[in-house]
Amino acid sequence: MQVLSNSVKLARVLGTRMILLNSNNQFLSSLTQFSTSPLSSLQFQLRTKSSSAFPAGRHRAAIATADVCDSNAALLVNGDLRALDPIFKIYGQRLAFSGPIVTVKVFEDNVLVRQLLETEGNGRVLVIDGRGSTRCALVGGNLAQWAHDMAWAGIIVNGCIRDVDEINACDIGVRALGSNPLKSNKKAVGEKHVPVQIAGTLIHDGEWLYADSDGILISKTQLSV
């Protein structure tokens, strides 16, 4: 959080949303109101590629996937860095996110998904291999909010989600094939922490995932640019 002046009590960035309070603790309803206030002479920039406004340890600063590819050409050649096929739609407020991967393999059954999201995320990304089924949803609004509360950085669903409006209002990164209002089975059938084949790529538990508006990368190790 960056203090703009003594007149600004709070400037907090949530994705692309800004909440501002003036010196009287009154909300400024828009950037227009902000620009017409006595602070209009100040200039500021919002960097949506950084998640520094979030508590330390909960979310890592996102790295642009294009920069990762440009800086790690050798890893792309030897397969230590792979790009997923562009089959996923973007949901949730967090457009860019990254973290260690936790894998789960299920089919039209989300009990194991719930079990994992109810544990501490510690900035990890849950990769759900739903075998590409679009006949029901594996993640809904309640699970997405729970994932946020438990400090998961994001969720990748090789399948469908539901409660799209709720998920889009939630500060978490979500990728899925699409949406379906039907809920899944509750038989607790599936496997945790196993290799999964998604979008043309074999993904292992413990690898690293980098996602932004350009796409999704899988890396054997944590990367920097």
Contacts in CASP RR format, 6 or more apart in sequence:
PFRMAT RR
TARGET T0000
AUTHOR 0000-0000-0000
METHOD contacts of the structure
MODEL  1
MQVLSNSVKLARVLGTRMILLNSNNQFLSSLTQFSTSPLSSLQFQLRTKS
SSAFPAGRHRAAIATADVCDSNAALLVNGDLRALDPIFKIYGQRLAFSGP
IVTVKVFEDNVLVRQLLETEGNGRVLVIDGRGSTRCALVGGNLAQWAHDM
AWAGIIVNGCIRDVDEINACDIGVRALGSNPLKSNKKAVGEKHVPVQIAG
TLIHDGEWLYADSDGILISKTQLSV
1 10 0 8 1.000
1 11 0 8 1.000
1 12 0 8 1.000
1 53 0 8 1.000
2 11 0 8 1.000
2 44 0 8 1.000
3 11 0 8 1.000
4 11 0 8 1.000
4 39 0 8 1.000
4 42 0 8 1.000
4 44 0 8 1.000
5 39 0 8 1.000
5 42 0 8 1.000
6 23 0 8 1.000
7 22 0 8 1.000
7 23 0 8 1.000
7 37 0 8 1.000
7 38 0 8 1.000
7 39 0 8 1.000
8 20 0 8 1.000
8 21 0 8 1.000
8 22 0 8 1.000
8 23 0 8 1.000
8 39 0 8 1.000
9 21 0 8 1.000
9 22 0 8 1.000
9 23 0 8 1.000
9 25 0 8 1.000
10 19 0 8 1.000
10 20 0 8 1.000
10 21 0 8 1.000
11 18 0 8 1.000
11 19 0 8 1.000
11 20 0 8 1.000
11 44 0 8 1.000
12 18 0 8 1.000
12 19 0 8 1.000
12 53 0 8 1.000
13 46 0 8 1.000
13 53 0 8 1.000
14 53 0 8 1.000
14 93 0 8 1.000
14 171 0 8 1.000
15 48 0 8 1.000
15 93 0 8 1.000
15 94 0 8 1.000
15 95 0 8 1.000
15 171 0 8 1.000
16 46 0 8 1.000
16 48 0 8 1.000
16 93 0 8 1.000
16 95 0 8 1.000
17 93 0 8 1.000
18 31 0 8 1.000
18 46 0 8 1.000
19 27 0 8 1.000
20 27 0 8 1.000
20 28 0 8 1.000
20 34 0 8 1.000
21 27 0 8 1.000
21 28 0 8 1.000
22 28 0 8 1.000
22 37 0 8 1.000
28 34 0 8 1.000
28 37 0 8 1.000
34 40 0 8 1.000
48 95 0 8 1.000
48 96 0 8 1.000
49 62 0 8 1.000
49 63 0 8 1.000
49 64 0 8 1.000
49 96 0 8 1.000
49 212 0 8 1.000
50 61 0 8 1.000
50 62 0 8 1.000
51 59 0 8 1.000
51 60 0 8 1.000
51 61 0 8 1.000
51 62 0 8 1.000
51 94 0 8 1.000
51 96 0 8 1.000
51 97 0 8 1.000
52 61 0 8 1.000
57 122 0 8 1.000
57 123 0 8 1.000
57 151 0 8 1.000
58 123 0 8 1.000
58 151 0 8 1.000
59 94 0 8 1.000
59 97 0 8 1.000
59 123 0 8 1.000
59 151 0 8 1.000
59 153 0 8 1.000
60 97 0 8 1.000
60 98 0 8 1.000
60 99 0 8 1.000
60 123 0 8 1.000
60 153 0 8 1.000
62 96 0 8 1.000
62 97 0 8 1.000
62 98 0 8 1.000
62 210 0 8 1.000
62 212 0 8 1.000
63 98 0 8 1.000
63 210 0 8 1.000
63 223 0 8 1.000
63 224 0 8 1.000
63 225 0 8 1.000
64 96 0 8 1.000
64 212 0 8 1.000
64 214 0 8 1.000
64 225 0 8 1.000
65 83 0 8 1.000
65 210 0 8 1.000
65 211 0 8 1.000
65 212 0 8 1.000
65 214 0 8 1.000
65 215 0 8 1.000
65 216 0 8 1.000
65 217 0 8 1.000
66 214 0 8 1.000
67 225 0 8 1.000
68 81 0 8 1.000
68 210 0 8 1.000
68 217 0 8 1.000
68 219 0 8 1.000
68 223 0 8 1.000
68 225 0 8 1.000
69 76 0 8 1.000
69 81 0 8 1.000
69 83 0 8 1.000
69 217 0 8 1.000
71 223 0 8 1.000
71 225 0 8 1.000
72 81 0 8 1.000
72 219 0 8 1.000
72 223 0 8 1.000
75 81 0 8 1.000
75 219 0 8 1.000
75 220 0 8 1.000
75 223 0 8 1.000
76 82 0 8 1.000
76 83 0 8 1.000
80 219 0 8 1.000
80 220 0 8 1.000
80 221 0 8 1.000
81 217 0 8 1.000
81 218 0 8 1.000
81 219 0 8 1.000
81 220 0 8 1.000
81 223 0 8 1.000
82 201 0 8 1.000
82 217 0 8 1.000
82 218 0 8 1.000
82 219 0 8 1.000
83 201 0 8 1.000
83 215 0 8 1.000
83 216 0 8 1.000
83 217 0 8 1.000
83 218 0 8 1.000
84 198 0 8 1.000
84 199 0 8 1.000
84 200 0 8 1.000
84 201 0 8 1.000
84 215 0 8 1.000
84 216 0 8 1.000
84 217 0 8 1.000
84 218 0 8 1.000
85 199 0 8 1.000
85 200 0 8 1.000
85 201 0 8 1.000
86 215 0 8 1.000
87 177 0 8 1.000
87 199 0 8 1.000
88 156 0 8 1.000
88 175 0 8 1.000
88 176 0 8 1.000
88 177 0 8 1.000
88 199 0 8 1.000
88 215 0 8 1.000
88 216 0 8 1.000
89 175 0 8 1.000
89 176 0 8 1.000
89 177 0 8 1.000
89 178 0 8 1.000
90 174 0 8 1.000
90 175 0 8 1.000
90 213 0 8 1.000
91 161 0 8 1.000
91 164 0 8 1.000
91 167 0 8 1.000
91 168 0 8 1.000
91 173 0 8 1.000
91 174 0 8 1.000
91 175 0 8 1.000
91 176 0 8 1.000
92 144 0 8 1.000
92 167 0 8 1.000
92 168 0 8 1.000
92 169 0 8 1.000
92 170 0 8 1.000
92 171 0 8 1.000
92 172 0 8 1.000
92 173 0 8 1.000
92 174 0 8 1.000
93 168 0 8 1.000
93 169 0 8 1.000
93 170 0 8 1.000
93 171 0 8 1.000
93 172 0 8 1.000
93 173 0 8 1.000
94 153 0 8 1.000
94 154 0 8 1.000
94 171 0 8 1.000
94 172 0 8 1.000
94 173 0 8 1.000
95 173 0 8 1.000
95 212 0 8 1.000
95 213 0 8 1.000
96 211 0 8 1.000
96 212 0 8 1.000
96 213 0 8 1.000
97 125 0 8 1.000
97 153 0 8 1.000
97 154 0 8 1.000
97 172 0 8 1.000
97 173 0 8 1.000
97 211 0 8 1.000
97 212 0 8 1.000
98 125 0 8 1.000
98 153 0 8 1.000
98 208 0 8 1.000
98 209 0 8 1.000
98 210 0 8 1.000
98 211 0 8 1.000
99 123 0 8 1.000
99 124 0 8 1.000
99 125 0 8 1.000
99 153 0 8 1.000
99 208 0 8 1.000
99 209 0 8 1.000
99 210 0 8 1.000
99 222 0 8 1.000
100 123 0 8 1.000
100 124 0 8 1.000
100 125 0 8 1.000
100 206 0 8 1.000
100 207 0 8 1.000
100 208 0 8 1.000
100 209 0 8 1.000
100 222 0 8 1.000
101 124 0 8 1.000
101 125 0 8 1.000
101 127 0 8 1.000
101 203 0 8 1.000
101 204 0 8 1.000
101 205 0 8 1.000
101 206 0 8 1.000
101 207 0 8 1.000
101 208 0 8 1.000
101 209 0 8 1.000
101 218 0 8 1.000
102 116 0 8 1.000
102 124 0 8 1.000
102 125 0 8 1.000
102 126 0 8 1.000
102 127 0 8 1.000
102 192 0 8 1.000
102 193 0 8 1.000
102 205 0 8 1.000
102 206 0 8 1.000
103 127 0 8 1.000
103 129 0 8 1.000
103 192 0 8 1.000
103 193 0 8 1.000
103 194 0 8 1.000
103 195 0 8 1.000
103 196 0 8 1.000
103 203 0 8 1.000
103 204 0 8 1.000
103 205 0 8 1.000
104 112 0 8 1.000
104 113 0 8 1.000
104 116 0 8 1.000
104 126 0 8 1.000
104 127 0 8 1.000
104 128 0 8 1.000
104 129 0 8 1.000
104 190 0 8 1.000
104 191 0 8 1.000
104 192 0 8 1.000
104 193 0 8 1.000
104 194 0 8 1.000
104 196 0 8 1.000
105 129 0 8 1.000
105 130 0 8 1.000
105 131 0 8 1.000
105 190 0 8 1.000
105 191 0 8 1.000
105 194 0 8 1.000
105 196 0 8 1.000
106 112 0 8 1.000
106 113 0 8 1.000
106 128 0 8 1.000
106 129 0 8 1.000
106 130 0 8 1.000
106 131 0 8 1.000
106 138 0 8 1.000
106 189 0 8 1.000
106 190 0 8 1.000
107 130 0 8 1.000
107 131 0 8 1.000
107 133 0 8 1.000
107 189 0 8 1.000
107 190 0 8 1.000
108 130 0 8 1.000
108 133 0 8 1.000
108 135 0 8 1.000
108 136 0 8 1.000
108 138 0 8 1.000
108 184 0 8 1.000
108 185 0 8 1.000
109 184 0 8 1.000
109 185 0 8 1.000
109 186 0 8 1.000
109 187 0 8 1.000
109 188 0 8 1.000
109 189 0 8 1.000
109 190 0 8 1.000
110 137 0 8 1.000
110 138 0 8 1.000
110 139 0 8 1.000
110 143 0 8 1.000
110 184 0 8 1.000
110 185 0 8 1.000
110 186 0 8 1.000
111 186 0 8 1.000
111 187 0 8 1.000
111 188 0 8 1.000
111 189 0 8 1.000
112 188 0 8 1.000
112 189 0 8 1.000
112 190 0 8 1.000
112 191 0 8 1.000
112 192 0 8 1.000
113 126 0 8 1.000
113 128 0 8 1.000
113 138 0 8 1.000
113 139 0 8 1.000
113 143 0 8 1.000
114 143 0 8 1.000
114 146 0 8 1.000
115 192 0 8 1.000
116 126 0 8 1.000
116 192 0 8 1.000
117 126 0 8 1.000
117 143 0 8 1.000
117 146 0 8 1.000
117 147 0 8 1.000
117 150 0 8 1.000
117 152 0 8 1.000
117 155 0 8 1.000
118 146 0 8 1.000
118 150 0 8 1.000
119 150 0 8 1.000
120 150 0 8 1.000
120 151 0 8 1.000
121 147 0 8 1.000
121 150 0 8 1.000
121 151 0 8 1.000
121 152 0 8 1.000
121 153 0 8 1.000
122 151 0 8 1.000
123 151 0 8 1.000
123 152 0 8 1.000
123 153 0 8 1.000
124 152 0 8 1.000
124 153 0 8 1.000
125 152 0 8 1.000
125 153 0 8 1.000
125 154 0 8 1.000
125 155 0 8 1.000
125 156 0 8 1.000
125 209 0 8 1.000
125 211 0 8 1.000
126 147 0 8 1.000
126 152 0 8 1.000
126 154 0 8 1.000
126 155 0 8 1.000
126 156 0 8 1.000
127 156 0 8 1.000
127 158 0 8 1.000
127 196 0 8 1.000
127 198 0 8 1.000
127 203 0 8 1.000
127 209 0 8 1.000
128 138 0 8 1.000
128 139 0 8 1.000
128 155 0 8 1.000
128 156 0 8 1.000
128 157 0 8 1.000
128 158 0 8 1.000
128 159 0 8 1.000
129 158 0 8 1.000
129 196 0 8 1.000
129 197 0 8 1.000
129 198 0 8 1.000
130 138 0 8 1.000
130 157 0 8 1.000
130 158 0 8 1.000
130 159 0 8 1.000
131 158 0 8 1.000
131 159 0 8 1.000
132 158 0 8 1.000
132 159 0 8 1.000
132 177 0 8 1.000
133 159 0 8 1.000
133 160 0 8 1.000
134 159 0 8 1.000
134 160 0 8 1.000
134 177 0 8 1.000
134 178 0 8 1.000
134 180 0 8 1.000
135 160 0 8 1.000
135 180 0 8 1.000
135 182 0 8 1.000
136 160 0 8 1.000
136 180 0 8 1.000
136 182 0 8 1.000
136 183 0 8 1.000
136 184 0 8 1.000
136 185 0 8 1.000
137 160 0 8 1.000
137 161 0 8 1.000
137 162 0 8 1.000
137 163 0 8 1.000
137 179 0 8 1.000
137 180 0 8 1.000
137 181 0 8 1.000
137 182 0 8 1.000
137 183 0 8 1.000
137 184 0 8 1.000
138 157 0 8 1.000
138 159 0 8 1.000
138 160 0 8 1.000
138 161 0 8 1.000
138 184 0 8 1.000
139 155 0 8 1.000
139 157 0 8 1.000
139 161 0 8 1.000
139 162 0 8 1.000
139 167 0 8 1.000
139 174 0 8 1.000
139 176 0 8 1.000
140 161 0 8 1.000
140 162 0 8 1.000
140 163 0 8 1.000
140 166 0 8 1.000
140 167 0 8 1.000
141 161 0 8 1.000
141 162 0 8 1.000
141 163 0 8 1.000
141 166 0 8 1.000
141 167 0 8 1.000
141 170 0 8 1.000
142 163 0 8 1.000
142 166 0 8 1.000
144 155 0 8 1.000
144 161 0 8 1.000
144 163 0 8 1.000
144 166 0 8 1.000
144 167 0 8 1.000
144 170 0 8 1.000
144 172 0 8 1.000
144 174 0 8 1.000
145 166 0 8 1.000
145 170 0 8 1.000
147 154 0 8 1.000
147 155 0 8 1.000
147 172 0 8 1.000
148 170 0 8 1.000
148 171 0 8 1.000
148 172 0 8 1.000
152 172 0 8 1.000
153 172 0 8 1.000
153 173 0 8 1.000
154 172 0 8 1.000
154 173 0 8 1.000
154 174 0 8 1.000
154 211 0 8 1.000
155 172 0 8 1.000
155 173 0 8 1.000
155 174 0 8 1.000
155 175 0 8 1.000
156 174 0 8 1.000
156 175 0 8 1.000
156 176 0 8 1.000
156 198 0 8 1.000
156 209 0 8 1.000
156 211 0 8 1.000
156 216 0 8 1.000
157 174 0 8 1.000
157 175 0 8 1.000
157 176 0 8 1.000
157 177 0 8 1.000
158 177 0 8 1.000
158 196 0 8 1.000
158 198 0 8 1.000
158 199 0 8 1.000
159 176 0 8 1.000
159 177 0 8 1.000
159 178 0 8 1.000
160 176 0 8 1.000
160 177 0 8 1.000
160 178 0 8 1.000
160 179 0 8 1.000
160 180 0 8 1.000
161 167 0 8 1.000
161 174 0 8 1.000
161 176 0 8 1.000
161 178 0 8 1.000
161 179 0 8 1.000
161 180 0 8 1.000
162 179 0 8 1.000
162 180 0 8 1.000
162 181 0 8 1.000
162 182 0 8 1.000
162 183 0 8 1.000
164 179 0 8 1.000
167 174 0 8 1.000
173 211 0 8 1.000
175 211 0 8 1.000
175 216 0 8 1.000
193 205 0 8 1.000
194 205 0 8 1.000
195 202 0 8 1.000
195 203 0 8 1.000
195 204 0 8 1.000
195 205 0 8 1.000
196 202 0 8 1.000
196 203 0 8 1.000
197 203 0 8 1.000
199 216 0 8 1.000
201 218 0 8 1.000
203 218 0 8 1.000
207 218 0 8 1.000
207 219 0 8 1.000
207 220 0 8 1.000
207 221 0 8 1.000
208 218 0 8 1.000
208 219 0 8 1.000
208 220 0 8 1.000
208 221 0 8 1.000
208 222 0 8 1.000
208 223 0 8 1.000
209 216 0 8 1.000
209 217 0 8 1.000
209 218 0 8 1.000
209 219 0 8 1.000
210 216 0 8 1.000
210 217 0 8 1.000
210 219 0 8 1.000
210 223 0 8 1.000
211 217 0 8 1.000
END
